[in-house]
């Protein structure tokens, strides 16, 4: 067993795919398979099994992933402690990002990381809040850009930005963007909502005696955005997510008042896992970019 084999196995387990691991490592897929097989032969046990959706971990495989991640993290910390700071060691960081943040946040972040930390490779995974939390707890992502859901004992949450939630529709549905709509009037509008946004705003509306009979709720924010552009329905999104469409006039928006609706974005890490220098560097860039949202 060596670090290369553990890293390869961890990538296969994380992405549930030999082919995806081979792309990330830039080696042939048979070489990936051989490294995993070498581990299985050494430990005399099955670590993975194939399914129609890719590969899954056996119980012994889950143990190796958990302990292997600790070994890899410790090895990276040793390198960072001993290496010449003028010759940084190549590192990888995986970030999980909400779909409603991905579109406008990811490209500038990756570009800045490429300029400032060329030795750090950033992998991006898109997912809703429950999935990001699951990935973070399982070590599949290192950092998570998600919404603040209150106290999460297993995570360290650093506030990033407060985003205004607005009413959005096809231009024919909203004639005057300057006029704010009262939250109580949302109950009279046919609204398609993203589940993440619904989880955020429903408790606020309930405290104010407002109940919205949504037409549909979905985790697919991209689909909702496309539907709104060619239907009589409305939705509730962040201003940043549809800023391009607003500028182009393909979508229109109205502020919401009494009460105004907002959501808080946080940068989350698992407090049980050590934080590498590469993670700290990328986290710093995330915080810097998030300031532009406030």
RALINCOR-V69516 format. One record per residue. N is the residue number from 0. SS is DSSP state (hx for helix, st for strand, lp for the rest). Layout:
[[N SS] [N SS]]
This chain:
[[0 lp] [1 lp] [2 hx] [3 hx] [4 hx] [5 hx] [6 hx] [7 hx] [8 hx] [9 hx] [10 hx] [11 hx] [12 hx] [13 hx] [14 hx] [15 lp] [16 lp] [17 hx] [18 hx] [19 hx] [20 hx] [21 hx] [22 hx] [23 hx] [24 hx] [25 lp] [26 lp] [27 lp] [28 hx] [29 hx] [30 hx] [31 hx] [32 hx] [33 hx] [34 hx] [35 hx] [36 hx] [37 hx] [38 hx] [39 hx] [40 hx] [41 hx] [42 hx] [43 lp] [44 lp] [45 lp] [46 lp] [47 st] [48 st] [49 st] [50 st] [51 lp] [52 lp] [53 st] [54 st] [55 st] [56 st] [57 lp] [58 hx] [59 hx] [60 hx] [61 hx] [62 hx] [63 hx] [64 hx] [65 hx] [66 hx] [67 hx] [68 hx] [69 hx] [70 hx] [71 hx] [72 hx] [73 hx] [74 hx] [75 hx] [76 hx] [77 hx] [78 hx] [79 hx] [80 hx] [81 hx] [82 lp] [83 lp] [84 lp] [85 lp] [86 lp] [87 lp] [88 lp] [89 lp] [90 st] [91 st] [92 st] [93 st] [94 st] [95 st] [96 st] [97 lp] [98 hx] [99 hx] [100 hx] [101 hx] [102 hx] [103 hx] [104 hx] [105 hx] [106 hx] [107 hx] [108 hx] [109 hx] [110 hx] [111 hx] [112 hx] [113 hx] [114 hx] [115 hx] [116 lp] [117 lp] [118 lp] [119 st] [120 st] [121 st] [122 st] [123 st] [124 st] [125 st] [126 lp] [127 lp] [128 hx] [129 hx] [130 hx] [131 hx] [132 hx] [133 hx] [134 hx] [135 hx] [136 hx] [137 hx] [138 lp] [139 lp] [140 lp] [141 lp] [142 st] [143 st] [144 st] [145 st] [146 st] [147 lp] [148 lp] [149 lp] [150 lp] [151 lp] [152 lp] [153 lp] [154 st] [155 st] [156 st] [157 st] [158 st] [159 st] [160 st] [161 st] [162 st] [163 st] [164 st] [165 st] [166 st] [167 st] [168 st] [169 st] [170 lp] [171 lp] [172 lp] [173 lp] [174 lp] [175 lp] [176 lp] [177 lp] [178 lp] [179 lp] [180 st] [181 st] [182 hx] [183 hx] [184 hx] [185 hx] [186 hx] [187 hx] [188 lp] [189 lp] [190 st] [191 st] [192 st] [193 st] [194 hx] [195 hx] [196 hx] [197 hx] [198 hx] [199 hx] [200 hx] [201 hx] [202 hx] [203 hx] [204 hx] [205 hx] [206 hx] [207 lp] [208 lp] [209 lp] [210 lp] [211 lp] [212 lp] [213 lp] [214 lp] [215 st] [216 st] [217 st] [218 lp] [219 lp] [220 hx] [221 hx] [222 hx] [223 hx] [224 hx] [225 hx] [226 hx] [227 hx] [228 lp] [229 lp] [230 lp] [231 lp] [232 lp] [233 st] [234 st] [235 st] [236 st] [237 st] [238 lp] [239 hx] [240 hx] [241 hx] [242 hx] [243 hx] [244 hx] [245 hx] [246 hx] [247 hx] [248 lp] [249 lp] [250 st] [251 st] [252 st] [253 st] [254 lp] [255 st] [256 st] [257 lp] [258 lp] [259 lp] [260 lp] [261 st] [262 st] [263 st] [264 st] [265 st] [266 st] [267 st] [268 st] [269 st] [270 lp] [271 lp] [272 lp] [273 lp] [274 lp] [275 lp] [276 hx] [277 hx] [278 hx] [279 hx] [280 hx] [281 hx] [282 hx] [283 hx] [284 hx] [285 hx] [286 hx] [287 hx] [288 hx] [289 hx] [290 hx] [291 hx] [292 hx] [293 lp]]
